[in-house]
Structures are given as C-alpha cells and as structure tokens.
C-alpha cells in the first residue's frame, strides 16, 4: 500500500510518468498473484487503485491482466457512483439545531442560580441577545414544563392597572426574635416598588409619613390593601389629604391583592430567607439594595421579560465573554457581556 501511494506521489514529479504508471499496475498485479490463495481474489483496495490508475493514465489499461476490460469499466463506474453519492448527500431534515454557545449560556445561568425557574432564565438569555423559546430553556435547564394558568385576574388587572397601587406589611425576625415590620407600596402597571421601609411599631402617624414620602407627586387613584387595622384607620386621611381611594380586600382573600402577595413571596425567597437582620438599619439597607436590583435588573414575565424600569438588550456576542455581576451582596445576579460591564 505504501509503495503504491509513493508511486502516485512520484508520478506528479517525474518526467516518465507513463512508464512509471505501467510499472505500478504491473507491480500491483504481481502482489495480487503472490497471495497464497487457490484462486486469485481482489480486495476493495485493489479495485480502487486499479480503477484510479486507469482513470488517470489510460495507457495503463493494456497492462492490466488480472481483470477483464469490462470488469475494469465496472470498477470505474462503481467509483463514479460512490463519488457522486458522497457529494450529493443530504443533510438531516428539520430546523437548524441550537448553537452550542446558547446551550452553554443557559446551563451556566442555571448552574449559578439553581432556584431560578425557566421564565427567569429566559429573561436573562433574551437580554443577552439569544432569542430562544421557553421550551428550549426548559429542555436544557433540566426543569419540566409548568402549567400555565387560564384567563382570570391577570387580564382584568391588565386593563385597570394604570393608576393602581398596592401596599402591605410582612414581618422579618431579627437576631433577638423581635419582629421587624416591612412596609412597601408596589405599582400595578410596571410592578415597580414605589416605597419600602422598616419599623418595629407600625403606628398611624408613622404610616402617614410613609405616604407623604412615597407620593410627592404622581399619586395613584386606587390603593389596594388588606384589612389591617392601621390601614382602616388611615382610610379617611388618605382620601381627604392624599386624594387616594382605598380598596380593601375581603377577609381571608389574599388573592385579591395578588401583586403585593407575590412580591412578598419573591423578596422572602431571594433575600430575607437568607439573612439575619442585626438592626432596622441593616434590614433597611438590604431592602433598598434589593429594590434597586428588582426595579432595574430583574426580568418579569408580565412585562414581556423586561425589568420594571426597562432594561436594554445587548448585541449578541460570544458566551465566553458573558460575565456575572453579583447583586444584593451576591444573593442575585445580572449577566452582561464583558465589553458592556
């Protein structure tokens, strides 16, 4: 085999190419005859080289004695068929596969944030310029598809959410088990947090000061809350002084204030469940950092996978240039390209 290949290469540089081609054909046939078989047999490589020689140097045909001319022609046609079958091969049908860089990016975000659901991962991927579907994220993030709720309050609030805000309290235990009361106001239109503060005694006077600070202008028309006694006490003052109409949910019906209740679940899962507040100021500082991240960075499904204040979409680049920006003391993340960091 090596002698044959060396001879083919030598044909390109020698002057007596025809003579060398004839000698190669005769040499190949002699090696075939020397095989210790009762009957002369040809292997596939013999057929290949005989067909190749006679195709490149037609004068070598008259020195071929092992096979008949018709057999040699059949060898050549077989090579011709295999050649065109190879260059005419078809590719697998269907849509183009997902690029390895996009798969790598989805798995990287999932690895850094195991508690993120597919919608949250999709928001980060979209912000980085990779426009994939939610099912693709579920496939490569390793989480099964979740059920989507039917039409209901979501459609209702999408029509009436302009000028509507909600407020509520939730408690966070301190290091000495004294509860801190976190008061917040959330806007229904963009899901942005308008105000957040912490106290150990939520009195009526304290609540009035929070309203004055939260609404220096752009006062909402309707303010939704539960039936807490301090909210009930402030009803008349809110209507007369602030010009806001209060709307209270029915008893044992927290779903009627679902926007606020959902944010309580979010802030607990992403912040307060992971810290032990040492003081009011400590908890207030952490909440302000989280609210800034929540309003500017965190993507939401109800906002078309955008943040409440709006987040730009970067030009798509290589996943190797994607870097993680720790937010809220490393409890959350934002992903950007290194050139945009």
C-alpha positions in Angstrom: 0.0 0.0 0.0 2.8 2.4 0.9 4.6 1.6 -2.4 1.5 2.3 -4.4 0.9 5.7 -2.6 4.6 6.6 -3.0 4.3 5.8 -6.7 1.2 8.0 -7.1 3.0 10.9 -5.5 6.1 10.3 -7.6 4.1 10.5 -10.8 3.5 14.1 -10.2 7.2 15.0 -10.3 8.8 12.5 -12.7 9.2 13.0 -16.4 8.5 9.4 -17.4 5.0 9.3 -15.9 3.6 6.8 -18.3 6.3 4.3 -17.8 6.0 4.6 -14.0 2.2 4.2 -14.2 2.6 1.0 -16.2 5.2 -0.4 -13.7 2.8 0.4 -10.8 0.0 -1.5 -12.4 2.2 -4.5 -13.1 3.7 -4.3 -9.5 0.2 -4.3 -8.0 -0.9 -7.3 -10.1 2.3 -9.2 -9.1 1.5 -8.7 -5.4 -2.0 -9.9 -6.1 -0.7 -13.1 -7.7 1.7 -13.8 -4.8 -1.1 -14.1 -2.3 -1.5 -17.6 -1.1 -5.0 -18.4 -2.3 -6.2 -21.2 -4.6 -7.9 -18.6 -6.6 -6.9 -15.0 -7.4 -9.2 -12.7 -5.5 -9.4 -8.9 -5.5 -9.9 -6.8 -2.4 -11.7 -3.5 -2.3 -8.4 -1.5 -2.2 -7.2 -3.5 -5.3 -10.4 -2.5 -7.2 -9.9 1.1 -6.0 -6.3 1.5 -7.2 -6.8 -0.3 -10.5 -9.8 1.9 -11.3 -7.9 5.0 -10.2 -4.8 4.2 -12.3 -6.8 3.5 -15.4 -8.8 6.7 -14.9 -5.7 8.9 -14.5 -3.5 7.2 -17.1 -5.4 5.5 -19.9 -2.3 3.9 -21.3 -2.0 1.7 -18.3 -5.1 -0.3 -19.3 -3.3 -2.5 -21.8 -1.0 -3.8 -19.0 -3.9 -4.9 -16.8 -4.1 -8.8 -16.9 -5.8 -9.7 -13.6 -9.3 -8.4 -14.7 -11.1 -8.1 -18.0 -11.7 -4.7 -19.6 -15.4 -4.9 -18.8 -14.6 -5.6 -15.1 -12.3 -2.6 -15.1 -15.0 -0.4 -16.6 -17.4 -1.6 -13.9 -14.9 -0.7 -11.2 -14.7 2.8 -12.6 -18.4 3.2 -12.7 -18.7 2.0 -9.2 -16.2 4.6 -8.1 -18.0 7.2 -10.1 -21.4 6.3 -8.4 -19.9 6.4 -4.9 -18.2 9.7 -5.6 -21.4 11.4 -6.7 -23.4 9.8 -3.9 -20.9 11.3 -1.4 -21.0 14.8 -2.8 -24.8 14.7 -3.2 -25.6 13.5 0.3 -28.5 15.2 2.0 -28.4 16.7 5.5 -30.9 15.8 8.3 -34.3 17.5 7.8 -35.8 19.9 10.4 -35.0 23.2 11.9 -31.4 24.2 12.5 -30.1 23.0 15.8 -29.4 25.3 18.7 -25.9 26.6 18.8 -23.6 25.2 21.4 -22.9 28.6 22.8 -26.5 29.2 23.6 -26.8 25.9 25.3 -23.7 26.7 27.3 -25.1 30.1 28.3 -28.4 28.5 29.5 -26.6 25.9 31.6 -24.2 28.5 33.0 -27.1 30.7 34.3 -28.9 27.6 35.7 -25.7 26.5 37.5 -25.2 29.9 39.0 -28.8 30.2 40.1 -30.4 26.8 40.9 -33.6 28.3 42.2 -34.4 30.2 39.1 -37.4 29.0 37.1 -37.2 28.7 33.2 -39.0 32.0 32.7 -36.4 33.9 34.8 -33.6 32.2 32.9 -35.3 33.1 29.6 -35.4 36.7 30.6 -31.6 36.8 31.2 -31.0 34.9 27.9 -33.2 37.3 26.0 -31.5 40.3 27.5 -28.2 38.9 26.1 -29.5 38.7 22.6 -30.2 35.0 22.4 -33.9 34.7 21.2 -34.9 31.2 22.2 -38.3 29.8 23.4 -39.3 28.9 26.9 -39.5 25.2 25.9 -35.8 25.3 24.8 -34.8 26.8 28.2 -36.8 24.0 30.0 -35.1 21.4 27.9 -31.5 22.5 28.7 -32.1 23.8 32.2 -33.4 20.4 33.3 -36.8 21.5 34.6 -40.1 20.1 33.3 -42.7 22.4 31.8 -45.1 24.0 34.3 -48.8 24.6 33.8 -49.9 28.0 32.7 -52.9 29.5 34.5 -56.0 30.2 32.5 -57.5 33.7 31.9 -58.6 35.5 35.1 -57.4 38.4 37.2 -54.3 38.8 35.1 -56.4 40.0 32.1 -58.6 42.1 34.4 -55.8 44.0 36.0 -54.0 44.5 32.7 -57.0 46.7 31.7 -57.3 48.5 35.0 -53.8 48.6 36.3 -52.9 52.2 35.3 -53.1 54.3 38.4 -53.5 51.3 40.8 -51.0 50.6 43.6 -51.0 48.1 46.4 -49.5 48.1 49.9 -48.9 45.6 52.6 -46.8 44.6 55.6 -44.7 41.5 56.2 -42.5 40.5 59.1 -38.9 39.5 59.3 -37.5 38.1 62.5 -34.3 39.8 63.9 -31.4 38.2 65.6 -33.1 38.5 69.1 -36.5 37.3 67.7 -38.0 40.8 67.7 -40.2 41.1 64.5 -39.4 43.9 62.1 -42.4 45.1 60.0 -41.6 45.8 56.4 -44.0 48.2 54.7 -44.0 48.5 50.9 -46.0 50.0 48.1 -46.0 48.4 44.6 -47.2 49.8 41.4 -49.6 47.6 39.3 -48.7 49.0 35.9 -45.0 48.1 35.8 -44.6 46.0 39.0 -42.1 48.5 40.4 -41.6 49.1 44.1 -42.5 52.7 44.9 -41.6 52.6 48.6 -40.2 50.4 51.2 -39.3 51.0 54.9 -38.9 49.1 58.2 -40.2 49.7 61.7 -40.9 47.8 64.9 -44.2 49.6 65.7 -46.3 50.5 62.6 -48.5 53.3 64.1 -50.9 55.6 62.2 -48.6 58.6 62.4 -45.7 56.5 61.0 -47.9 55.3 58.2 -48.9 58.9 57.3 -45.2 59.9 57.0 -44.7 57.0 54.6 -47.5 58.1 52.4 -46.1 61.7 52.2 -42.6 60.3 51.3 -43.9 57.8 48.8 -46.1 60.1 46.8 -44.6 63.6 46.5 -46.3 63.5 43.0 -47.9 61.0 40.6 -50.4 59.9 43.3 -52.3 56.7 42.3 -56.1 56.8 42.1 -56.7 53.5 43.9 -54.6 51.9 46.7 -55.3 48.2 47.5 -54.6 46.7 50.9 -55.8 44.0 53.3 -58.0 44.7 56.4 -55.1 45.6 58.8 -56.4 47.9 61.5 -53.8 50.6 60.7 -54.9 50.7 57.1 -58.5 51.0 58.1 -57.6 53.9 60.4 -55.8 55.7 57.6 -58.6 55.4 55.1 -60.2 58.8 55.7 -56.9 60.6 55.9 -55.7 59.0 52.7 -58.8 60.1 50.8 -59.0 63.6 52.2 -55.4 64.6 52.2 -53.8 62.5 49.5 -56.8 62.1 47.2 -56.4 58.3 47.0 -59.4 56.0 47.2 -58.7 52.9 49.4 -59.9 49.5 48.4 -59.8 46.7 51.0 -59.8 43.0 50.1 -62.3 40.7 51.6 -61.4 38.8 54.8 -59.3 35.6 54.1 -58.9 36.5 50.4 -55.2 37.4 49.9 -55.5 36.5 46.2 -57.4 39.8 45.7 -54.1 41.6 46.5 -52.1 39.1 44.4 -49.5 41.6 43.1 -48.4 42.5 46.6 -48.6 38.9 47.9 -46.4 37.7 45.0 -43.8 40.3 45.8 -43.7 39.2 49.4 -43.0 35.7 48.3 -40.3 36.9 45.9 -38.5 39.0 48.4 -38.6 36.3 51.0 -37.2 33.7 48.6 -34.5 35.9 47.2 -33.5 38.0 50.2 -35.0 37.7 53.7 -34.8 33.9 54.0 -31.1 34.1 53.6 -30.2 36.9 56.1 -30.4 37.6 59.9 -31.1 41.3 60.4 -29.0 42.8 63.1 -30.9 46.1 63.3 -33.5 48.1 61.5 -30.9 50.0 59.5 -29.3 46.7 58.5 -32.5 45.3 57.1 -33.4 48.7 55.5 -30.1 48.8 53.7 -30.5 45.3 52.3 -34.1 46.0 51.2 -33.1 49.2 49.4 -30.3 47.3 47.5 -32.8 44.6 46.6 -35.4 47.0 45.5 -32.9 48.7 43.2 -32.0 45.4 41.7 -35.6 44.4 41.5 -36.6 47.6 39.6 -33.6 47.8 37.3 -32.4 44.3 36.7 -34.9 41.6 37.5 -36.9 40.4 34.5 -40.7 39.7 34.8 -42.9 37.5 32.7 -45.8 40.0 32.9 -43.6 42.7 31.4 -42.5 40.7 28.4 -39.3 39.6 30.2 -38.3 43.1 30.9 -37.5 44.9 34.1 -39.9 47.5 35.7 -37.7 50.5 34.7 -36.7 48.9 31.4 -33.5 47.1 30.6 -31.5 47.3 27.3 -30.8 44.4 25.0 -27.1 43.9 24.3 -25.8 43.0 20.9 -25.3 39.2 20.8 -21.8 38.1 21.4 -19.8 35.0 22.5 -20.9 33.2 25.7 -17.2 33.2 26.8 -17.5 37.0 27.2 -20.6 36.8 29.4 -19.8 37.8 33.0 -21.9 37.7 36.1 -22.5 40.9 38.1 -23.3 40.0 41.7 -26.3 41.9 43.1 -27.6 42.3 46.7 -24.4 41.1 48.3 -24.2 38.2 45.9 -27.7 36.8 46.5 -28.8 37.6 43.0 -27.2 38.1 39.6 -27.2 40.1 36.4 -25.5 38.9 33.2 -23.8 41.2 30.7 -21.1 41.0 28.1 -17.7 42.0 29.3 -17.5 44.9 26.9 -20.7 46.3 28.3 -19.9 45.8 32.0 
